[in-house]
């Protein structure tokens, strides 16, 4: 039996063998930690060199020293993956190293003193020294542990957060969520490997509880780091008006209401306690307090620097964004391609964007004060609540653009194309709109006092409740316009006589044509389905001014019509407000029967093709 024990002991690794194995593994782990630190530093330098202008223009990322260009979005997608892979390999290597260190400590015996001579032969790598080195002052031990914590945990986590923060103003939802997923995976990996490193002798499932009981401070630091990183990534570094942004805004509002009640106040939906929600300049857009403090600081107009530590919206002010190219300038080619971009809340004051292609771009709540957008293409762009005061939009294409609540004071819109634009409640006072095309534009409740509209086209333009006080409309085309309750006091119509102006307005409003006033209803049939007996109900409610409310109950859509009398029939323009997924805008041609009790109704699409016909009867 004694011989068998000696044989087993002979096969056990000696202290020297374990020491050599630990030192060999420490060398590999040290090189891995150096590579990880170098990669993290390289990432910080690369990202720090990027500006908001680069994010706006999608400028390729120039890698330092390598002089290699990588497309911007690809860099922010694949560089974090590389960091995640390298970090995971280094952590696994340190788990293996920690196991060897544990075996070496056990080979010295439980009562082995810290000044055992063998410990002096261990690798000088700070990770090894913090777990198996000789006895040192507590300060030195803390520094060794902090070096490991900084290299293996804190810096990689900060790098992942830096990826997200730097790319946040680009407003690319998918990439932002990818950054959050990368961070979550990395933190999960840190939790697993950290547990194995701190308590190698314990079972993995029981180690966290053991850590919490016997090392509460260490457990608190680990868990707080993980939770803070997740909270910052998901709840603080949010995209404007995203789901999480709205959730945190609502949560902080409810917390504010509870705080108000606790002090004896009454709940108030409009009350936002300071410290919970930051309102900023736009009182309709409250922001979670931490997000406001870190990301929503107002920029300086001259320098463009934000007062907050970071920014989640693009700030590119007083910058020439269009490259100098005389050939493109003469040919009128697009100078800058920004089609479909999410530029909400961007600050582009004073920047040059002439001939830029912003088709379908979202510029809602953006600030473009004194920006140059001459000859830019803003077709179907969303400019709701944007600030375009003093902006240059001469020759710009704003067809079907959304400009509700937009500010365009003293803006230059000479020869601008605003056909079918939505300008409800827009401010156009003192705007220069000579020869602008506003045909079929919706300008209900818009304010265009003192605006220059000479030779402008206002064909079928809806000006209901708008204000054109002292506006200049000399030689303007007012055919079929709709100035219902429009303020036209002191407006200059040039050579047109007052009698002719009154007739035009009266004709446009259909004043005196009471024969259509009332409620009409009937079954409409589409030509292609007439033989199959398919039809749908049409209900028209027409007031004395010729404005009609149209309802299609069977099609789940409704809208409004407005039009004029032309010879012996009426021409209406129909706009669908409800159920646009089922119905389209179009034109309606109607004429009334001799008895005055039947209305012959025909619907045409915007291309003039007949879509449906009906005989509507007047309700008594």
N, C-alpha and C positions, 0 to 999 in steps of 0.2 A: 504493500500500500504506500509506504514511504517512497519507494522507487517511482511509483506512478505519479505521486505529487511532485517529485523532482522533475519528472519528464514534462508535466504540464507547466511547471514554473519555467523550464528551459524554453518553452515556446511562447511565453509571455514577452511582449516587447519591453526592453529595458528603458530606464529613464533617459539614457543617451539616445536611444532609438526614437523615443517620443519627442525628445528635444529637437532632434534633427528633422523629424517629420513636420513638427510645428513651425520650425524656422523656414523650411522649404515652402510650406503652404503660405506662410506669412509673406514671403517674397512675391508669390503670385498675387496674393490679395492686395499687397501694397501697390503693385503695378496697376492692378485693376482700379484701386481707389484713385491713383494719380490720373489714370485715363478718364475716369468719371469726372474728377474735378476739372480736368482740362476741357472735357466736352461741355460741362456746365458753364465754365468761364467763356468758352467759345460761343455758346448760345447767347449768353448775356451780352457779349460784345456785338454779335450779329444783330440781335433784335434792337439793341440800343441805337444802332446806326439807322434804323428805319424811322421815317417821319410819316405824319398824316398825309402828306402829299404823295408819298410812295403808296400808301394804302388806297388813296383815291384813284391814282393812275395805274394801279396794279403793276408797279415797277418791279422787275425781277430782283430777287435778293442776291446781292453780291457777297459771296463768302470771303471773309478776310483771309489774306495770305494765299489762298488757293486761286483767287481771281476767277471764280466760276460763278455764273449766274444761274439761279434756280427760280422758276416761276413762283410768284408770291404765295398763292394759295397752296400750291404743292409743298412749299417749304413748311408752312404752318400745319400741314396735315402729316407729313412724313418725318419731319425732324423730331417731333415728340415721340413717335414710334421708336426711332433710333435710341433716344434717351431712355425710353422705357425698357428696351431690350438690354442695353448696357447696364442700366441700374439693377435690373433683375439678376443678371449674371454676376455682378459684383456682390450683391447681397447673398446669393447662394454660395459664392466662394467664401464669404465671411461666416456663413453658417457652418461650413465645413471646417474652417479655421477655428471657430469657437469650440467645435467638438474635439479637435486635437488639443486645444488648450485645456479643456476640461479633463481629458485623459492624462495629460501631463501633470496637472495639479493633483489628480487622484494618485498618480504613481509616486508622488512625493509623500503621500500619506496625509490624513486629515490633520495631524498635529504638526505638519511641516511648517517651520517658521518662514516668514516672508523674506528673510535675509539668507535663504538657502543659496549657496554658491551657484547652483545650477541656474537659478533665475537670472543671474548676471549674464549668462550666455544666451539668453533669449533674444530674438530679433528686436531691434529698436523701434519697430513699427508701433505707433502709439496705440493701435487697437490691441496688440498683444500685450504691451506694457500695462494697459489699463486693467487687464484681467489676470495676468500672471506675473507681472513684473515684481521686483523687490519692493520692500517697504519704502514709501515716500511720504512727504508731508501731504496733508489733505488737499492743499491748494494744487499741488502738482497732479494728484490723482483726479481732481475735478477738471483740470485743464486737459488731461489725456482723454477723459470720457467726453468732454465737450468737443474735442477735435474729431472724435469718432462720430458723435451726434451731428456735428455740422457737415462733415464730409458725406456721410452715408444717408442722412435723413433730411436735414433742413435745406441744404442747397438744391438737391434734386427736386424737392417739393416746390421750392420757390421758382425753379426753372419752369415747371409745369404751369404754375400760376402766371408766370411772366408771359408765357405763350398766349394764354387766354386774355390777359389784360392788354397786351400789345395789339392783338388782332380784334379786340372788341369793337373799336370804332368802325371796322369794315362792315359790321352788321351782316355777317354771314352765319345764319343760325346753325346750319349743319356743322360747320367747323367749330363753332363755339361749343356745341354739344359733344363733338369729338374730343375737344380739350377736357371737358368735364369727365368723360369716360376714361380717358388716359389717366387723369389724376386719380380717379376712384380706384382703378386697377392698381396703380402704383401704391396708393395708401393701403389697399388690402394686402399687397405683397409685403409692404413694410410691417404691417401688423403681424403677419404670419412669421416672417423671418426674424422680426424683432423679438417675438415671443421665444423662438428657438435659440436666439443668441443670448438673451438675458437669463433664461432658465433652461439650460440644456439637459439638466438632470431630471426635469419634471416631464410628465405626460403633457402633450400639447393641449388637450382639452382642460386640464386642471391648472395649467401654468398661468392663464390670466387671473384666475381667482387667487392663486398663491401670490402673484405679483401685487394684486390689489391689497392683500392682507399684510404682507411682510415688506412691501416697498411702495407705500401709498404715494410718495412724492414722485417716484419714477413712473408709476402707473398713471398718475395725474398728468405728467408732462407728455407722455406718449399719447394718451387718449385726447388730451386737449389739443395737441398739434393736429391730429387726424380730424377731429371735429371742427376745429377752426378752419382748416383748409377746405373741407367740404362745405361749410357754411359760407365761406367767402366765395367759393366758386359757383355755388348754386343759388345763393340768396342775395349776395352783394354785387358781384360782377355780372349783372344781368343786362340783357338788351332792352332798350326802351320799349315799354308797352308789351313786352312778352308776357307769357303766362305767369312765370315766376315773379316778374317785376310787379304785375298787378296783384299777385297773391301777397307779396311782402308789403305792398302799399296798403292793401286792405287790412292786413294783420296789424300793421303799425297804427292804422286809423282806429281799429277796435281797441288796441292798447291805450291809445290816447283818450278814447271815450271812457274806458275804465278808470284811467287816472283822473279824468275830469270829475267823474262821479265820486271817486274816493275823497276828493277835496270839497265835496258839497255842491258841485255844479251840476247842471242839467245837460243831458246828452244833446249834442248839436251836430247835425250831419255836415255842416260847413266848417266846424271848428277843428283845426288841426294843431294840437299842442306843439309848441316849439320843442325840438329835441326828438320828436317822433317822426315828423314828416316835414320835409323842406319843400316849400312851394316855389321858390325862385321867382323869376319874372312872369312865368305863365301860371296864374292862379288855378287854372283848370287842370294842371298836370302835377299833382303832388308826387313826391319821390320819397322812397324809404330813406330815413335819415342817414344811415351809414353810406348808402349809395350816393346820396347827395353830397355828403362831405368828402368822399373819396373820388367821385367821378363827375360831379355836376357843377363844378366851380365855373363862374363866368369868365370868359377869356378877355384879355386886354385887347382893345381894338388895334392898337399900334403894333404891339409885339406878337399878338396871337397866342401868348402864353396863358394857360388856364390857371386859375387860383387854386384848384384842387390838385391833389397828388397825381391823379390819373384822369383820363377822359374816356367816355364811352361813345362819344359822337365825334365825327370828323371836324377838325378845326383847321381850315386852310384859308387864311385871310390875307388879302392884299398880295396875291401871288399870281404870276403869269403862268397859267397852266397850259397854254397853247404854244406848241413849238413854232418857231419862226420858219415858215416855208412859203416863199413867194409863189411857187408853182401852185400849191394847194390854195393859197389865198386868191389867186386869179381865177382858178377853176371852180372855186366854191366847194371844194371837197370837205368832208367831215374832218375837223381838226382833232377831235377827242371823242372816243367811243365810251359812253357811259350808259348804254341802253339797259333798262330794267334794273338799275342799281338801287339799293336801299340807302338813301341819303337822308333819312329822317333826322330832324334836329341838327343837321350839319350847319356849321358856320363857315360860309363862303363869301363873306363880306369883302367887297373890293376886288375879288378875283376875276381873272379874264377867262371866260368860257365861250368866247364867240365861235360860232359854227360847230359847237359841240353837239353830239347826238345823245340826247337824254330821253329818247322815246320810251315811254312807259316807266320812267324812273319815279321813285317815291321820294319827293322832296317836301313832304308835309312837315310843317313846323320848322322848316329850314330858314336860315337867315341869309339873304343874298343882297343886302343893302349895298348899293352902288356897284353891284357886280355887272360885268359886261357879258350879256347873253345875246348879243346881236346875231341874227341869222341862225340861232341855235334851233335845234329840232326838239320841241317839248311835246310832241304829239302824244296824247293820252297820259301825260305826266300828272302825278298827284302833287299839287302845290297848295293843298288846303292849309289854311292858317299860316302860310309862309310869309316872310317879310321881304318884299321886293321893292321897298321904297327907294326911289332914285336909281333903280336898276335900268340898264340899257337893254331893251328887247326889240329894237328896230329890226323888222323883217323876220322876227322869230315865228316859228310854227307852234302855235298853242292850240291847235285843233283838238277838240274833245278833251282838253285839259280840265282838271278839277282845281278850281281856284276859289272855292268857297272860303269866305272869311279871310282871304289873302289881302295883304296891305300893299298897294301899288301907288302910293302917293308920289306924284311928280315922276313917275316912271315913263320911259320913252318907249312907245309902242307903235312907232310910225310904220305903216304897211305890215303890221303884224297880222298873222292869220289866227283869228279867234273863233272860227266857225264851230258851232255846237259846244263851245266852252261853257263850263259851269262857273258862273260868277256871282252866285247868290251871296249877298251881304259882303261882297268885296269892296274895298276902299280904293277908288280910282280918282280921287280928287287931284286936280291940277295935272293929271296924266296927259301926255302928248300921244294921241291916237289918230293922228291925221292919216287918212286913207287906210285905216285898219278895217279888216273884214270881220264884223261881228254877227254875220248872218246866223240865225237860229241859236244865238247864244242866250243862255238863261241868266239874266241880270236882275232877277227879282230881289228887291230890297238892297240893291247895290247903291253905293254913293259915288257919283262921278261929278261932283260940283266943280265948276270952273275947268272941266276937262276939255281938251281940244279934240273934237270929233269931225273936223272938216273933211268932206268927201269920204267919210266912213260909210261902210255898208251895214245898215241895221235891218236887213231884210229878215222878217219873221223873228226879230229879236224880242224877247219877253222882258219888258221893263216894268212889270207890275210892282208898285210900291217903291220904285227906285227914285233916286234924287239926282237930277241933272241941273241943279240950280246954276244959272249963269254959264252953262256949258255952251261951247261953240259947235253948232251943227250945220255950218254953211255948206250947201251943196251935198249934204248927206243923203244917202239913199234910204228912205224911210218906208219902203214898200212893205206892206203887211206887218209892220212893227206893231207891238202891243204895249202902249204906254198907259196901262190901267192905273189910275191914281198916282201917276208919275209926277214928281215935282219938276216943272219946266219953267218956273218963274225966272225972268231975265235971261232965258236961253236965247242964243243968237242963231236964227235959222237963215240968215243971209237974205237973199233977194226974194224968197218965197213970201207971198202975201199972207196976211193974217187969215183972210177968208179961205185961201187954199190950205193953209196949215190946219185950220179948224176942220175942214172937210177931211183931210187926211187922217187926223186924229179920230174924228167921228166915225169915219169908215173903218179904221183899224179896230175901234172898240165896238163896232156894230151898234152904236147907240141908235135907238129908235126902231130897231128891227125886233119888235116884240113877238113876231110870229113864231120864232123858235123857242121862246121862253116856255119852260115847263119840263115835265118828265116824259121821256119817250122810252119805249121798250119794244122788243121784238126778237124773233129768232133769225140769226144770221147763218148763212150757208156758204161754205167754201166751194168754189167751182169744181175742184177735183173730187170732192166728196158728195156733191149734190145728188148724184144718182143713187148713193147709198143711204140717203136720208139722214145724214149726220148734220147736226146744227148745234149752235150754242146761243145762250141768251145774251142780249146786249141791252144795257140800261144807260140812258143819257139824261143828265140833269143839266139844263142850260139856263143861265141867268140872263138878265137883260143886256149885259155887256158882251155877250157872245162867248163867255167862258163856260166850258162844260166839264162836268165830272162824269167819267165813263167807267162802267163796271161790267166785268165779264165774270159773273158768279161761277159758272161752270168751269172756267179756265183758271180760276183762283188768281185773277189779276185785275188791277184797276189803275186808272190814271186820270189825266185831264186833257182836254182839248181846248184849243184857242184858235180863232181864225177870222176870216173876213168874208164879206159878200162879194162875189165876182159875177157880174151880169145877173143871170137868173138862178145862180146856185151858190152854194157856200163851200169854201175850202178851209178845212181845219187841219191843224198839226196836232198829232196825238203823241203824248209822252207818257210812258208807263212808269208809275211810281211804285207799284206793288206787284210782285210776281214776275219779275223780268226774266226768270228762267222759263216761263211759259209763254209770254207774249213779247212782241217787239214794238218799237216805236214805228209810226207810219203816218199816213195822211188819210183824211176822210173827206169824201166829196158827197154833199147832200143837197137835195132840193125838195121843197115842200109841195104837197098836192094842192089842187085848187080848193079843196074843202078845208085845208089847213089842219087836217086830223091825221095825215099820214106823211111820213118822212122817208124818202128814198135814200138809203144809206149805202155807200160803197167804201170799202177800206183798201188802201194801196200801200205797199211797202215803200221803203225809202228810195227804191229804184223805179218806182212808178208802175209796178206790176200789180194787177188786181188780185186781191187776196180773199175778199168776202163781200157779200151783198146781203141786204136785209130791207124789209119794209117795217119801219117802226111806227107804232101807233101812240098817240098822245093820251096820257092818262087824264081823266077828268077830275 
